[in-house]
Amino acid sequence: MPKFATRAPKFFSRARCRFWVGIFLAGLLTAGCFRREPAADLTIVNGAEPESLDPAIIVSQPDERLVQGIYEGLMRLDPKTGEPIPGLAERWDISPDGKIYTFHLRTNLMWSTGEPMTADDLVYSWIRALKPVTASDYAEALFYLKNAEDFNAGKITNASLVGVSAPNKQTVRVELNSPTPFFLDICALPVTFAVPRQTIEKYGDRWIMARPLPSSGPYEVEYWRLNDRVRLKKNPYYWDATNTQSEIIDILPVASANTAFNLYEGGVVDVVWDKNQVPEELMDVLLKRPDFHTFNYLGAYFIRFNVTAKPFDDPRVRRALALAIDKDLLVKKIMRAGEEPASHLVPDGTANYTSPQGLGYNPALARKLLADAGYPGGKGFPRLEYTFDASSGGAAEIHEDIAVELQQMWHDTLGIQVDLRQVETKIIWGMLTRLEFQVARSSWVGDYNDANTFLECFTSNDGNNRTGWKSPEYDSLILQANAQTDLKAREKIFQKAETLLVSNDVPIIPLYFYKGVNYFDANKIQGIYPNLVDEHPLQYIKKIKTH
C-alpha cells in the first residue's frame, strides 16, 4: 500500500477556513431545526462520535473525557497533576494491613434530578460493572476486590460476597485481596463512577437516552445529537457546583484534523484535544505557535503479535522481527512532535519505576534468530499480514506510514514479504479480541501513574491482553509486585516482568512513546494543565471574558 502523498496546505487559507465554518454553522441550524439556543460558554473538539456515555462500557479516551464531566466516583482527578483527590468521598481510612478502605461520603451528595445519593448507589454501580451481563472491558480494574474476579466470571453469583458494601448510607467499605498501592487511582476510573440505578432499571440498555438523565458529576446531558454535539449543562446539585467554571459546554465530534483546525481558526471552537486533530502537513509550523501545546504523557505505541498463529508462536521469530526495526529512524522519519523511540513498554517518568532496556536494532542477530527458527534469509516464511486501524485525524496517516516502513525494514533485513491490511477502528478491536490477526499495531495510554496500568494488561486472563500469550511466570511476578508494599522491592519485581515481556518472550514490540498535543489560546482559556495521564477535567476549564 503506497504512502499518502504530501498534500499542499490549501485548508490553511482563511477562505477555506470560512468555507468550513459556514458548512459547520449550516449543519448546526439544520440539526437544531432553526431553534434559537443559548451559546455555549466553551466548545471543545473531542475526536470521533462517542461510542457510549455509560461509564462501565466506555474504553476510549474521548468517551472518558465526556463521562468524567457527567459522572463521578469516590475520587476524582486533580487537573494539574492528574492524581486522585477526594470526589464523592470527602475522606477515607485505610487499615494497617492496607487491605480495607473505609470511604466516608460527603453529606451533600445528590443526583442532578434532586434525589439524594447514598453509599448504596456506589455499591450498586461497582457490582453492575462486575456483572458478566454488563460486559465491561474495565471490570478487571475491580478485580483487586475480594471475590470480584470470581463474581465477574460467574463462579459465584452472590454479590454480597464481593468486597464492597455499605455499612450505612454515608459509608462505603472496600475489602481488597492484598495491599494495592494505586487503589485510590482505581477509584477515579469511570468504571467506578456512580450511575443511576433507578434509571437503569427502568430503561435497561437504553438508559443513557433517558431525559432527564440523572448525573453524579459536575454536568448533566442536555442533549446528544449524533454527528452534531453533546451539550452539557452545569449540574446545580453537584456537591462542588460553586467551583464548576462553565455553565454550558458543547463537545463536538470531529474526525478530520483539517476540519478541527479550521473550526478553531474561525473561532467556532475554543479547545481541540489530541495530536490526531493537528493537520500532519502543518505539524512543524503549528508547533511553533504559542497556542499549540506539547507535553509528555503515559502513552506507548507498540506492535502486538497473535502468538497462537504460526510462525509467531516461536519467540525467536518475534525477537527477530523486533531486532529488525530501526526505531530511531522510524521515529525521526515519521513523527514530528518530539516522540521518543521505545525499547520497553512502561513510559519514562512513570511514578516509582524505571524500565529495563529491551531489544534494540540488531540486523545480524535478527537474521540469525530467523535462521535458527528455520527460515534462513526468509526462505519458507509465510507472507506476513500487518493490520492497522483507520483512525480519525492525522493518526490514520501515521499508522499507514509506519506500516509501510515496517514492511520495508522486514523485507530488506529478513527477506519477509509483508501485506498491509487497513481495517476500520470499530472492527479492529473485535478482531484483536478474537485473535483474528497475525501482527497488528496497538497502543496503550495509562489509566493512572503506575507501572501496573501497562504491565497488568499482559497477564494471561486480562481482557486487554489480545495476544494469546500466557505466562504463569509473568502472572506470578505481577501478583507478587502488587502484593509488595516496599516500593523498591516492587520495582525490581516489575522489572523482571517487563524484561520477560519485551526482551525474552516478546508478544509485543514497543515502538515509541507518545507526545501529547492540544491547542487552545492560554490567554483566553484557563484550567487546562499538562499532566502525565493527559486528563483535563471539564469542570475546571473556562473561557476568560474579554471586552
For each residue, the residues with C-beta under 8 A, 3 or more apart:
1: 400 403 404 420 422
2: 404
3: 400 401 404
4: 7 397 400 401
5:
6: 281
7: 4 10 281
8: 281
9: 12 279 281 282
10: 7 13 16
11: 16 17 20 258 261 262 279
12: 9 16 279 282
13: 10 16 17
14: 17 18 265
15: 18 19
16: 10 11 12 13 19 20 262
17: 11 13 14 20 21 262 265 266
18: 14 15 21 22 266
19: 15 16 22 23
20: 11 16 17 23 24 258 259 262 263 266
21: 17 18 24 25 262 263 266 268
22: 18 19 25 26
23: 19 20 26 27
24: 20 21 27 28 259 263 268
25: 21 22 28 29 268
26: 22 23 29 30
27: 23 24 30 31 228
28: 24 25 31 32 228
29: 25 26 32 34
30: 26 27 33
31: 27 28 225 227 228
32: 28 29 35 37
33: 30
34: 29
35: 32
36:
37: 32
38: 248
39: 248
40: 43 231 248 249 250
41: 246 247 248 249 542 543
42: 246 248 249 250 270 271 525 541 542 543
43: 40 249 250 252 268 269 270 271
44: 249 250 251 252 269 270 271 272 273
45: 252 254 260 263 264 269 271 272 273 277
46: 62 65 66 251 252 253 254 273
47: 60 61 62 253 254 255 273 274 276 277 392 393
48: 60 62 253 255 392 425
49: 226 227 253 255
50: 53 58 62 63 66 224 230 253
51: 57 58 59 60 63
52: 57 58 63 208
53: 50 58 63 66 67 70 208 221 224 230
54: 57 58 67 195 207 208
55: 58 67 71 125 129 190 191 192 193 195
56: 125 128 129 134 136 138 139 190 191 195
57: 51 52 54 134 135 136 137
58: 50 51 52 53 54 55 63 64 67 190
59: 51 63 137 138 429
60: 47 48 51 63 64
61: 47 64 65 274 445 534
62: 46 47 48 50 65 66 273 274
63: 50 51 52 53 58 59 60 66 67
64: 58 60 61 67 68 190
65: 46 61 62 68 69 251 273 535 536 538
66: 46 50 53 62 63 69 70 230 232 251
67: 53 54 55 58 63 64 70 71 190 193
68: 64 65 71 72 76 77 190 217 535 537 538
69: 65 66 217 218 219 232 249 537 538 539
70: 53 66 67 215 216 217 219 220 221 232
71: 55 67 68 190 193 194 195 215 216 217
72: 68 76 87 88 193 194 216 217 218
73: 76 87 88 122 187 188 189 190 192 193 194
74: 87 88 89 92 103 122 172 187 188 192
75: 84 85 86 87 89 184 185 187 188
76: 68 72 73 84 85 86 87 188 537
77: 68 82 83 84 85 188 533 535 537
78: 81 82 83 84 85
79: 527 528 529 531 535 536 537 540
80: 529 531
81: 78 531
82: 77 78 449 531 532 533 534 535
83: 77 78 185 449
84: 75 76 77 78 184 185 187 188 448
85: 75 76 77 78
86: 75 76 89 90 91
87: 72 73 74 75 76 187 188
88: 72 73 74 105 106 109 117 122 194 216 239
89: 74 75 86 92 103 104 105 106 172 187
90: 86 104 105 106
91: 86 103 104
92: 74 89 101 102 103 104 184
93: 101 102 104
94: 98 100 101 102
95: 98 99 100 101
96:
97: 100 179
98: 94 95 176 178 179 180 485
99: 95 175 176 177 178 179
100: 94 95 97 173 174 175 176
101: 92 93 94 95 173 174 176 183
102: 92 93 94 171 172 173 174
103: 74 89 91 92 171 172 173 174 187
104: 89 90 91 92 93 170 171
105: 88 89 90 109 117 118 119 122 169 170 171 172
106: 88 89 90 109 239
107: 170
108: 239
109: 88 105 106 116 117 118 216 239
110: 114 115 116 117 237 239
111: 114 115 116 117 196 214 215 216 237
112: 212 213 214 215 216 220 235 236 237 238
113: 212 214 237
114: 110 111 237
115: 110 111 198 214
116: 109 110 111
117: 88 105 109 110 111 121 194 216
118: 105 109 121 166 169 170
119: 105 122 123 166 167 168 169 170 171 172
120: 123 124 166 169
121: 117 118 124 125 194 195 196 197 216
122: 73 74 88 105 119 125 126 164 166 172 192 194
123: 119 120 126 127 164 165 166 172
124: 120 121 127 128 195 197
125: 55 56 121 122 128 129 192 193 194 195 197
126: 122 123 129 130 142 145 162 164 192
127: 123 124 130 131 151 159 162 164
128: 56 124 125 131 134 195 197 200
129: 55 56 125 126 134 136 138 139 142 191 192
130: 126 127 134 136 139 142 148 151 152 162
131: 127 128 134 151 152
132: 135 152 153 154
133:
134: 56 57 128 129 130 131 139
135: 57 132
136: 56 57 129 130 139 191
137: 57 59 463 464
138: 56 59 129 141 189 190 191
139: 56 129 130 134 136 142 143 148 152 191 463
140: 143 149 456 462 463 464
141: 138 144 186 189 191 192 447
142: 126 129 130 139 145 148 152 186 191 192
143: 139 140 148 149 152
144: 141 148 176 177 178 180 183 186 482
145: 126 142 148 162 163 164 174 175 176 177
146: 161 162 163 175 176 177
147: 150 151 156 161 162 163
148: 130 139 142 143 144 145 151 152 162 163
149: 140 143 152 153
150: 147 153 155 156
151: 127 130 131 147 148 154 155 156 157 159 161 162
152: 130 131 132 139 142 143 148 149
153: 132 149 150
154: 132 151 157
155: 150 151
156: 147 150 151 161
157: 151 154
158: 161
159: 127 151 162
160: 165
161: 146 147 151 156 158
162: 126 127 130 145 146 147 148 151 159
163: 145 146 147 148 174 175 176 177
164: 122 123 126 127 145 172 173 174 175
165: 123 160 172 173
166: 118 119 120 122 123 169 171 172 173
167: 119 171 173
168: 119 171
169: 105 118 119 120 166
170: 104 105 107 118 119
171: 102 103 104 105 119 166 167 168
172: 74 89 102 103 105 119 122 123 164 165 166
173: 100 101 102 103 164 165 166 167
174: 100 101 102 103 145 163 164 183
175: 99 100 145 146 163 164
176: 98 99 100 101 144 145 146 163 179 180 183
177: 99 144 145 146 163
178: 98 99 144 482 483
179: 97 98 99 176 483 485
180: 98 144 176 183 186 482
181: 450 482 485 487 490
182: 185 186 448 450 452 453
183: 101 144 174 176 180 186 187
184: 75 84 92 187 188
185: 75 83 84 182 188 189 447 448 449 450
186: 141 142 144 180 182 183 189 192 448
187: 73 74 75 84 87 89 103 183 184 192
188: 73 74 75 76 77 84 87 184 185 192 448
189: 73 138 141 185 186 192 447 448
190: 55 56 58 64 67 68 71 73 138 193
191: 55 56 129 136 138 139 141 142
192: 55 73 74 122 125 126 129 141 142 186 187 188 189
193: 55 67 71 72 73 125 190 216 217
194: 71 72 73 88 117 121 122 125 216
195: 54 55 56 71 121 124 125 128 200 216
196: 111 121 199 200 207 213 214 215 216
197: 121 124 125 128 200 201
198: 115 201 202 214
199: 196 202 203 207 210 213 214
200: 128 195 196 197 203 204 207
201: 197 198 204
202: 198 199 207 210
203: 199 200 206 207 209 210
204: 200 201 207
205:
206: 203 209 210
207: 54 196 199 200 202 203 204 210 213
208: 52 53 54 213
209: 203 206 213 224
210: 199 202 203 206 207 213
211: 221 223
212: 112 113 220
213: 112 196 199 207 208 209 210 220 221
214: 111 112 113 115 196 198 199 220
215: 70 71 111 112 196 219 220 221 235
216: 70 71 72 88 109 111 112 117 121 193 194 195 196
217: 68 69 70 71 72 193 235 238 539
218: 69 72 234 235 238 240 241 244 537 538 539
219: 69 70 215 232 233 234 235 238 244 249 538 539
220: 70 112 212 213 214 215 232 233 234 235
221: 53 70 211 213 215 224 230 231 232
222: 231 232 233 248
223: 211 230 231
224: 50 53 209 221 229 230 231
225: 31 228 229 230
226: 49
227: 31 49 253
228: 27 28 31 225 252 253
229: 224 225 250 251 252 253
230: 50 53 66 221 223 224 225 250 251 253
231: 40 221 222 223 224 248 249 250 251
232: 66 69 70 219 220 221 222 248 249 250 251 538
233: 219 220 222 247 248
234: 218 219 220 238 241 244 246 247 248
235: 112 215 217 218 219 220 238 241 244
236: 112 241
237: 110 111 112 113 114 241
238: 112 217 218 219 234 235 241 244
239: 88 106 108 109 110
240: 218 243 244 539
241: 218 234 235 236 237 238 244
242:
243: 240 539
244: 218 219 234 235 238 240 241 539
245: 526 527 539 540 541 542
246: 41 42 234 249 538 539 541 542 543
247: 41 233 234
248: 38 39 40 41 42 222 231 232 233 234
249: 40 41 42 43 44 69 219 231 232 246 538 541
250: 40 42 43 44 229 230 231 232
251: 44 46 65 66 229 230 231 232
252: 43 44 45 46 228 229 263 269
253: 46 47 48 49 50 227 228 229 230
254: 45 46 47 259 260 263 277
255: 47 48 49 259 392 393
256: 259 260 392 393
257: 260 261 276 277 278 279 280 393 394
258: 11 20 261 262 279
259: 20 24 254 255 256 262 263
260: 45 254 256 257 263 264 269 272 277 393
261: 11 257 258 264 265 272 277 278 279 282 286
262: 11 16 17 20 21 258 259 265 266
263: 20 21 24 45 252 254 259 260 266 268 269
264: 45 260 261 267 268 269 270 272 519
265: 14 17 261 262
266: 17 18 20 21 262 263
267: 264
268: 21 24 25 43 263 264
269: 43 44 45 252 260 263 264 272
270: 42 43 44 264 520 521 524 525 543
271: 42 43 44 45 518 519 520 525 528 541
272: 44 45 260 261 264 269 277 278 518 519 520
273: 44 45 46 47 62 65 277 518 536
274: 47 61 62 277 278 393 516 517 518
275: 278 337 394 395 514 515 516 517
276: 47 257 391 392 393 394 395
277: 45 47 254 257 260 261 272 273 274 393 394
278: 257 261 272 274 275 282 283 286 292 393 394 517 519
279: 9 11 12 257 258 261 282 283 286 394
280: 257 283 336 394 397 398
281: 6 7 8 9
282: 9 12 261 278 279 285 286
283: 278 279 280 286 287 336 337 394
284: 287 288 336
285: 282 288 289
286: 261 278 279 282 283 289 292 519
287: 283 284 292 294 336 337 517
288: 284 285 292
289: 285 286 292 519
290: 522
291: 519 520 521 522
292: 278 286 287 288 289 517 518 519
293: 516 517 518 519 520 522 530
294: 287 337 338 515 516 517
295: 515 516 530 531 534
296: 347 349 513 515 516 530 532
297: 347 445 446 514 515 516 530 531 532 533 534
298: 347 349 350 445 446 449 453 454 532 533 534
299: 347 443 444 445 446 513 514 516 534
300: 342 345 346 347 443 444 454 510 512 513 514
301: 342 441 442 443 510 511 512 513 514
302: 342 345 442 443 444 508 509 510 511
303: 321 406 439 440 441 442 508 509 511
304: 432 437 439 440 441 442 466 467 507 508
305: 312 318 438 439 467 469 506 507 508 509
306: 309 312 435 437 438 439 440 467 468
307: 312 313 318 467 468 469 507
308: 313 435 468
309: 306 312 313 435 438 468
310: 313 314 382
311: 314 317 373 375 381 382
312: 305 306 307 309 317 318 438 439
313: 307 308 309 310
314: 310 311 317 318 373
315: 318 319 504 505 506
316: 319 320 369 370 372 373
317: 311 312 314 320 321 369 370 373 375
318: 305 307 312 314 315 321 322 505 506 507 509
319: 315 316 322 323 359 366 369 506
320: 316 317 323 324 366 367 369 370 373 414
321: 303 317 318 324 325 366 410 414 416 439 509
322: 318 319 325 358 359 366 506 509
323: 319 320 359 360 361 362 363 365 366 369
324: 320 321 361 363 366 409 410 413 414
325: 321 322 330 361 406 409 410 509 511
326: 329 330 361 409
327: 330 331 341 342 343 361 511 512
328: 331 332 341 361
329: 326 332 333 405
330: 325 326 327 333 334 341 402 405 406 409 511 512
331: 327 328 334 335 339 340 341 511 512
332: 328 329 335
333: 329 330 405
334: 330 331 398 401 402 405
335: 331 332 338 339 398 512 515
336: 280 283 284 287
337: 275 283 287 294 515 517
338: 294 335 515
339: 331 335 512 513 514 515
340: 331 348 512 513 515
341: 327 328 330 331 511 512
342: 300 301 302 327 345 347 510 511 512 513
343: 327 357 358 359 360 502 510
344: 355 356 357 358 498 502 510
345: 300 302 342 355 358 444 454 455 498 501 502 508 510
346: 300 350 353 355 451 454 455 494 498
347: 296 297 298 299 300 342 350 446 454 513 514
348: 340 354 355 513
349: 296 298 532
350: 298 346 347 353 355 446 449 450 451 454 532
351: 449 450
352: 450 451 487 490 491
353: 346 350 450 451 491 494
354: 348 491 495
355: 344 345 346 348 350 358 451 495 498
356: 344 495 498 499 503
357: 343 344 360
358: 322 343 344 345 355 498 499 502 503 510
359: 319 322 323 343 362 502 503 506 509
360: 323 343 357
361: 323 324 325 326 327 328
362: 323 359 365 366
363: 323 324 366 367 413
364: 367 368
365: 323 362 368 369
366: 319 320 321 322 323 324 362 363 369 370 413 414
367: 320 363 364 370 371 377 413 414
368: 364 365 371 372
369: 316 317 319 320 323 365 366 372 373
370: 316 317 320 366 367 373 375 376 378 381 414
371: 367 368 374 375 376 377
372: 316 368 369
373: 311 314 316 317 320 369 370
374: 371 380
375: 311 317 370 371 378 379 380 381
376: 370 371 379
377: 367 371 414 415
378: 370 375 381 414 415 416 417
379: 375 376 415
380: 374 375
381: 311 370 375 378 384 414 415 416 417
382: 310 311
383: 417 418 419
384: 381 410 416 417 418 419 438 439
385: 418 419 420 421 437 438 439
386: 403 406 407 418 419 420 421 438 439 440 441
387: 421 422 423 428 431 437 438 439 440 441
388: 399 400 402 403 420 421 422 423 428 440 441
389: 399 422 423 424 425 428 441
390: 396 399 422 423 424 425
391: 276 395 396 399 425
392: 47 48 255 256 276 395 396 425
393: 47 255 256 257 260 274 276 277 278 396
394: 257 275 276 277 278 279 280 283 397 398
395: 275 276 391 392 398 399
396: 390 391 392 393 399 400
397: 4 280 394 400 401
398: 280 334 335 394 395 401 402
399: 388 389 390 391 395 396 402 403 422 441
400: 1 3 4 388 396 397 403 404 420 422
401: 3 4 334 397 398 404 405
402: 330 334 388 398 399 405 406 441 511
403: 1 386 388 399 400 406 407 420 422 441
404: 1 2 3 400 401 407 408 420
405: 329 330 333 334 401 402 408 409
406: 303 325 330 386 402 403 409 410 418
407: 386 403 404 410 411 418 420
408: 404 405 411 412
409: 324 325 326 330 405 406 412 413
410: 321 324 325 384 406 407 413 414 416 418
411: 407 408 414 415 416 417 418
412: 408 409
413: 324 363 366 367 409 410
414: 320 321 324 366 367 370 377 378 381 410 411
415: 377 378 379 381 411
416: 321 378 381 384 410 411
417: 378 381 383 384 411
418: 383 384 385 386 406 407 410 411
419: 383 384 385 386
420: 1 385 386 388 400 403 404 407
421: 385 386 387 388
422: 1 387 388 389 390 399 400 403
423: 387 388 389 390 427 428 431
424: 389 390 427 428
425: 48 389 390 391 392 428 429
426: 429
427: 423 424 430 431
428: 387 388 389 423 424 425 431 432 440
429: 59 425 426 432 433
430: 427 433 434 436
431: 387 423 427 428 434 436 437 440
432: 304 428 429 435 436 437 440 442 466
433: 429 430 463 466
434: 430 431
435: 306 308 309 432 466 467 468
436: 430 431 432
437: 304 306 385 387 431 432 440
438: 305 306 309 312 384 385 386 387
439: 303 304 305 306 312 321 384 385 386 387
440: 303 304 306 386 387 388 428 431 432 437
441: 301 303 304 386 387 388 389 399 402 403
442: 301 302 303 304 432 466 508
443: 299 300 301 302 514
444: 299 300 302 345 454 457 464
445: 61 297 298 299 514 533 534
446: 297 298 299 347 350 449 450 453 454 532 533
447: 141 185 189 453 533
448: 84 182 185 186 188 189 453 533
449: 82 83 185 298 350 351 446 453 532 533
450: 181 182 185 350 351 352 353 446 453
451: 346 350 352 353 355 454 455 491 494 498
452: 182 455 456 478 481 482 494
453: 182 298 446 447 448 449 450 456 457
454: 298 300 345 346 347 350 444 446 451 457
455: 345 346 451 452 458 478 481 494 497 498 501
456: 140 452 453 459 462 478 482
457: 444 453 454 462 464 465
458: 455 462 465 467 469 474 501 507 508
459: 456 462 465 474 475 478
460: 465 469 470 471 472 474 475
461: 465
462: 140 456 457 458 459 465
463: 137 139 140 433
464: 137 140 444 457
465: 457 458 459 460 461 462 468 469
466: 304 432 433 435 442
467: 304 305 306 307 435 458 507 508
468: 306 307 308 309 435 465 507
469: 305 307 458 460 465 505 507
470: 460 475
471: 460 474 475 500 505
472: 460 475 476
473: 476 477 500
474: 458 459 460 471 477 478 497 500 501 505
475: 459 460 470 471 472 478 479
476: 472 473 479 480
477: 473 474 480 481 493 494 496 497 500
478: 452 455 456 459 474 475 481 482 494 497
479: 475 476 482 483
480: 476 477 483 484 493
481: 452 455 477 478 484 490 493 494 497
482: 144 178 180 181 452 456 478 479 490
483: 178 179 479 480
484: 480 481 489 490 493
485: 98 179 181 490
486: 489 490
487: 181 352 490 491
488: 491 492
489: 484 486 492 493
490: 181 352 481 482 484 485 486 487 493 494
491: 352 353 354 451 487 488 494 495
492: 488 489 495 496
493: 477 480 481 484 489 490 496 497
494: 346 353 451 452 455 477 478 481 490 491 497 498
495: 354 355 356 491 492 498 499
496: 477 492 493 499 500
497: 455 474 477 478 481 493 494 500 501
498: 344 345 346 355 356 358 451 455 494 495 501 502
499: 356 358 495 496 502 503 504
500: 471 473 474 477 496 497 503 504 505
501: 345 455 458 474 497 498 504 505 506 507 508
502: 343 344 345 358 359 498 499 506 508 509 510
503: 356 358 359 499 500 506
504: 315 499 500 501
505: 315 318 469 471 474 500 501
506: 305 315 318 319 322 359 501 502 503 509
507: 304 305 307 318 458 467 468 469 501
508: 302 303 304 305 345 442 458 467 501 502
509: 302 303 305 318 321 322 325 359 502 506
510: 300 301 302 342 343 344 345 358 502
511: 301 302 303 325 327 330 331 341 342 402
512: 300 301 327 330 331 335 339 340 341 342
513: 296 299 300 301 339 340 342 347 348
514: 275 297 299 300 301 339 347 443 445
515: 275 294 295 296 297 335 337 338 339 340
516: 274 275 293 294 295 296 297 299 530 534
517: 274 275 278 287 292 293 294 337
518: 271 272 273 274 292 293 528
519: 264 271 272 278 286 289 291 292 293
520: 270 271 272 291 293 524 525 528
521: 270 291 524 525
522: 290 291 293 525 526 528
523: 544
524: 270 520 521 543 544 546
525: 42 270 271 520 521 522 528 541 542 543 544
526: 245 522 541 542 544
527: 79 245 536 540 541 542
528: 79 271 518 520 522 525 536 540 541
529: 79 80 536
530: 293 295 296 297 516
531: 79 80 81 82 295 297 534 535
532: 82 296 297 298 349 350 446 449
533: 77 82 297 298 445 446 447 448 449
534: 61 82 295 297 298 299 445 516 531
535: 65 68 77 79 82 531
536: 65 79 273 527 528 529 540 541
537: 68 69 76 77 79 218 540 541
538: 65 68 69 218 219 232 246 249 541
539: 69 217 218 219 240 243 244 245 246
540: 79 245 527 528 536 537
541: 42 245 246 249 271 525 526 527 528 536 537 538
542: 41 42 245 246 525 526 527
543: 41 42 246 270 524 525
544: 523 524 525 526
545:
546: 524
547:
